[in-house]
């Protein structure tokens, strides 16, 4: 039998608001599907259940909505299998009729992934359900507590999934014991096979764009830039205590060759993309690679616009100059806290002054700085919270991604929270994400105090983002006036008026 494979990104953002969701193609499933197509005869489809093809009514929800009414709706829709998104999942399963269901799972969408698996088993009890991604890798056997999951793939999945499909294809009673890097249900219980080492040469993997046009559901509806997301590296050498990336990729960084990366960029540009975003945990990692990659992008892809995430340590003049010359116009910096002592505790290895200086350097090189901020760490206190609140105006960023600390499995702080009795074996992962108002893992602050600071942070961020956006619009208008004359500036100003007068979708 040649099994039909369906790879699914479960709904998450759409549970908060049906017209929200992930406005991008699932990159990890693109890699998996490309490897399956290259090395097997199995039919494969990729379904992003967190993407609503009704682009006309797409909305970006506010921080205030995410932490209040949005979270309530998320909880409600997660349990209510009559919600519209679940009807869409049922219909997709019924139309494609998969023999094998592969679901990419993060901790925050674990319960959503279970609902997708349950719906698949309801339609076909023999459907073989595989979970992969960060959560199964970090949580191990726990991910198979629900009997709807037959197997989990640990860490990098391209080679593992191919071997699983080959085994299923070649035997009516498949034996999985020889496949490294999995946990599965054996006759006598769960079986964990030896760990699989990561594939050294990333250039060996086919690029997602080689498969997605053929296998991605609703491919024709996706804007070209929604497909233009790239991994240049895998792995992160940093030791942030709240991050579980080390469980997935290890601290050893593997680099694609600049020629391979630029080849993928050219393929995306040929399909109409005008902007590329690098999804790496931290872009470039080392100066020599950044220099070489940026030089080749500038040479082979003139006019390209791109963005990435980068650490404060790497945001120096040389790197930013090379990145800007290659077309980088936006970076996101993981600053997290405005308190030096807290930055030490979470092993960011930066200071607040270094963070502010990195943001200013980005502006100096005409690169727009976005930032990540977070509070509610276990050893947070009034002083460190106040430091984070006070750094907001100093960063002067047009976009701040604000989160409440969440101890994800596989991170150092997860284990510490368990040792302090903050996490038990019955943790409800459905109430467990960076925008959850239920999060409270502080040893020094009450839930009520943390909530007061949370709402103050949201107000400050919203005010700052509006103020900076207004300033940036004014600066853009002046630049157009200088460069293109009064008519272009007037046309731009009228478009801004039209945007402000346009009705907004109800949340």
N, C-alpha and C positions, 0 to 999 in steps of 0.2 A: 504493500500500500504506500502511495505517495501522499503524505498528509497535507491538508490545506492549513496554512498558518495564518492566523490573524494576530497582529501586534497592536496593542492598545495603549494609548495614553489615557488614564481614567479622568473623568471630570473632577475639577476642583474649583477653579475660579467660577465656572458656570453654576456651581451650587450656591455661590454668593449672589450672583446675578446672571441670569441666563444669557444676557448680551455682553458679558464680561469675558472671562476665560482667557486661554492662551492664544495670543494673536501671532502664532509662529508654528512652523512645522516641528514635530518632535525629533530633535537631532539624534538622540540615542537610537530611536527606532529606525531612523534613516540608515545609520551604520549597520544595524542588525539586518535589515531587509536587503541592503546591498550585498552583504556577505552571503546571505542565504541564496540570493539570485545568482551570485557568481559561482557558488560551490555546490548547489543542490538543484534538483528539478522540482522542488516543492513550490506550489503556487503560494504567493504571499500577498497580503494586503496590510497596510498601515492605516489605523483609524485613530484620529485624534479626537476623543470624545470631549475634550476641553476646548474645542474650537467650534464656534457657532458661525456657519457660513453666511448668516444674515449680516453682512458687513455694514449695510446701510444704517443699522441701529446699534452698532457696536458702541459700548460705553466704557469709560475709565472711571472706576469708582473711587471715592475719596477715602483717606485714612479714617475719618470719622465713621463712615459707613461700614468699612471693613471691621472695625472694632465694636460695632453696635448692631444695627439692624441687619447688616450683611452676615455677621457671624450667626445670628439667630436663623436667618434663612438657610445658611449653609448646613446648620445642624438639622433643620427641618427637612430639607431636600435630601440629605444624606440617608435619612431613615425612610422617607416617603418614596417608594418605588413607583408611585403614580406620577411623580414629577416629570415634566416634558423631556428632560435630558435622558431619563431612563427609558422612555418610549423609543427615543432615537437609538439608544444602545440595543434594545431588543430588536428593533427593525434591522439594524446593521448585522447583528448576529444571525437573524433569520435569513437574510438575503445571502450572506457569505457562507454560512454553514461550516465554520472551522472545525477541523479535527484537533488542532492544537491552538490554544490561546496563550499568547505571551503578553504579560502585563508589566510595564515598567512602573516601579513602586518607590515613592519617597515616603518618609514617615508621615507627612501631613496628608497624603492621599491613600494611605494604607486601607482605611475602611471603605473608601470609594472603590479601590481596586477589588476588595472582597465582594462588593455588590456586583461589579462587572462579572467576576468569576461565578457568582451564584446564578446570575441570569443566564450565563453560558451553560452551566450544568442543568438548569431547568429545561432548556431547549434540547440539550444533548448530554445525558449523564455520562457518556463515554468521552466527552471532550477532555483532552489532556491539558491541564492548566499549569502554566509555568509562571512564577513570579521572578523578576530580576530587578536589578537596580540598587540604589543606595540602601533602602530599608532592609530587604532580605539579606544583603551583604552584612549589614551592621547588626541585625537582630538574630540572624542564624535560625535555629530550629523553631524559635517562637513564631516565625512567619508561616509555619505549616500547622499551627494549632487548629486552624479551621480546616475541616476535611475537604473543602472545595479546592484547596491548593494541593497539587500533586507533586510539585518539584519547585525548588528555588535554584537559581543560578547565582553564584557568588562572584562579585567583582566583575571584571571585564567579560563581556558576554559573546563577542563575535564568534570565536572559535568553539566555545562551549555549545552555543545554540546549534551550530552546524553539525556537531557531533551527535547531539540529541536527535535532530531530525534524521540524520543518516541511520541511527540506531532504530528509530521508529519505522523507517522505511524498509529496513532489511529484515525485520523479524516480527512475527505475530505475537511473540512473548518476549519483548525486549528486555535486555539486561543492561542496567546503567552503571554497574559497579566500576567499569573501566574508564568512565568519563570523569576527569578531574574537575573539581570546582563546583560541585552540586550537592544538594541535600534532597533526598527523595524518599517516598514511602516504600519500604521493602516489606516482605511477608512478616517480618518480626518487629516492625517499627521503623523509625526514621533512620536513614543511612546517610552519613556525611562522608564523601569521598575526599581523598587528599587535595590540598589546595592546588590551584593552577597558577603557575607563574604568568605574569603579564607578557604580552607579545612585545618583543623588543623593538621591532621595526614598524612604526606606525604607518609608514608609506605603503606597507603591504595591504592595508585595508582599503577597499574601494570607497570612494567618497559617497555620501548620502545622495547627492544630486544625480548620481548615476542610476539610482533606483526610484527615488521619490516621484518623478513625473509619471511613472507607470503604476506604482503601487499605492500611493497616498490617496485615500478617499477625499473627494472634493478638491483634488489638486488644482483644477482649473480656477477655483474660487480664490485660492490663496494669492495675495499680492506677491509680486516677485521678491520684495524685500523680506517678506515673512519666511522665505526659504533660505535667506542668505545669512546663515549662522554657521560658524566654523570653530572647530577645535584645532589649534596649532600644537598644543601640548597636552599631556595627561600627567597628573601628579602635581603635588605642591610641597615645597620644602619647608614651609612655615608651620608653626606649632600652635596656632590659636586653639585655646582649650574648648571653645564652643563648637568647633567644626569637626564633622565626621568624615571629611574627604579622605583622610589617610586610610580609612577602612576600605574605601572603594579603589583608590588609585595608588596608595602608598606615598611615601615622601620622595621616592626616586622619580625625577621628572624625565619623561620621554618626549623627544622633540620630533615632529615631522620636519622633513627637509623644507627649506624655504621654497624650493622649486615645486614641491608637491602642494604646498599651501597655495601658492600663486596659481597653479594649474586649476585648483578648485575655484578660486576667485574668478578666474577667467570663464569657467563654465557657468558660474552664477551670473556674471555680467552678460554672457551670451543669451541668457534666459530673461534678461530685462532688469536684473537687480541694479540698484544705484547706490546701495549702502550695504555694508557687511558688518556684522557684530561677532567678535571673538568671544566664545563661551568659556575659555580657559579659566580655571580658578584664579590665576593671576597671569596676565599677559606677559609672554616673553621670558620671564624668570631670570635670565642673565643678559648682561649688556651685549655680549658678542652676538647672541642670537637675535636680539631686538635690532641691532645695527644691520645685520645681514638680511633679515626678513624685510625690514623697512626699505632698505636700498632696492631690493628686488621688486617690491610692490610699487615703489615710485617709478622704477624703470619700465615695468611691464604693464602696470594698471594706472596710467596717469588719469587724474581726475576722480579716482575712487574716493568715496567717503566711508570711514569706518569708525568703530567704537570698541571699547574693551573695558575690562576690569583690571586694575593694577594696584599694587601696594604702594604705600607712602614711601617705602624704602627705594622703590624703583622709579618714582616720579621725580627724577633729577633733571637738570637742564639738558644733559646730553641725550638721554632717552626721549624726553618730550620733544626736543628739537628734531630728532630723527623720525619720531612718530608723526609729528605735524607735517613734515616734508613729504611723508608717504600718504597723507590724506586723513590722518586721525583727527577727528573734530570733537570727540567726547570721550571722557574716561570716568569710571566710577571707582572711588577710593573707599576701601574698607577702614573707616576710622573707628567706628563702634562706640567709643566712650570719650567724654571730655574731661576725664580725670586721670592724671598720670599714674596714680597708685593702682587704679582699676585696670589701666592698660598693661601694667606689669603683671597683674594677677591673671589676666586672660592671655598673656604671652603674645601681645601684639608687637612688642619690641619697638615701639615708637613712643614719642611724647606728643602732647597736645600742640606744642609749638611747632614740632616737625610736621604735624598734620596740617595746621593752618598754613605753614610755609609751602607745603606741597600743593595745596589748593591755589595759592597765589601764583605759584610757578606755572600751573596749568593755564591760568588766565593770561599770564605773560606770553605764553606760546600759542595763544588763541585756541586753546582746547577747553571746552566747557566741562567743569568738574561737577559730577554728581557724587553723592556720598551715601554710605551706609552708616546709620546710627542704631544703637541698641541699648536698652537698659533693663534692669531687673535681674542682673547677675546675682548668684547666691550671696556674695559678700558685699553687694551694693549697700550703700548707706546714703543718708541725706546729702552728705558732702559730694559724693561721686555723682549722684543724680543731678544735683545742682550744677556740677561741672558740665555735664552733658547738655543740660538746658541752656547754659550760658554760652556754650561753644556754637550753638546754632547760628546766631547772627554773625559770628566771626567767620564761619565757613562761607556764608554768603552764597550758598549753592541754589541753583534753580530747581533742583530736585533732590529731596532727601528721602531715601527708603528707610522708614522707621520701623523697628521691630522690638518686641518684648522677648527677652531671653527664653529660649526653648532648648532643653537639654536632649539633643538627639542621640539615639543609640550610636555607639562607636566613638563618641567624643569623650575627652577627658572629664568634662564637667558632668556628663551623664553618670559616669561611675562615681564621681564625688557626691552628686545629689543622691544616688542610691545609698552610699555609705552614711549620709546624713539623715536618711529616713524620709527624704522628700519624694522618692519614687518607689512604688511597690510593684509587685509582679502583675498587677491588674491595671496598669496604666492605660487610660482610654486615649488612644492616639487620635480619635476624632476631635478631641478638645485640645489638640497639641500642635500648635503651629505659631509662627511668629506674629500673627495678627489675632491671636486668641485672647479675649478679655479674661479667660479663666486662668491664664498662666500666673502662677505665683510660686517662685522658687527662691525667694529671698529669705535669708537667715536674720536680717536686721530690720526689715520693713514689713509692716502689716499689709494685707491685701488692700485695705482701704487707702492707706498712704500711697501705695504704688499706683492705684487707680487714679488718685488725684494728680500725681505727677504725669501719668500717661496722658490724661486729657490736656494738661498744660502743654506737654510736648507737642501734641497734635495741633493745638491752637497756634503755637509758635511756628511750627513748620509750615502750616497752611498760610499764615500771614507772610512769612519770609518768601515762600515760593511765589506768592502773588506779587510781592514787591519786586523780587528779582526778575520775574517774567515781564513785568511792566517796564523795568529799566532796560532789559534786553530788547524788547520791542521798540523802545525809543531809540536805542543805539542802532538797531537795524535800519530804522527809518532814516536816521541821519546818514548812515553809510550809503543807503540807496540814493539819497539826495546828492551826496558827493559824487558817487560813481556813475549814476544813470540819469540824474536830472530830476526835476520836479514832478513830471508825469508818473514816473515809476514810484516815487515816494507817495504820491496821492493815491495811486491804485492800491498800494500796500495798506495805507491808512484806512481806506474804504473797506478793504477785505477784513480788517480787524473789527470795524464797526459791525459788519455783517455777522461775524462770528459771535460777537457779544449779544446781538439781537436774536440769533437763532434759538429756537426752543430746545431745551435739553430733555433727554429721555428721563422719565421718572425712575428713581432707584427703588 
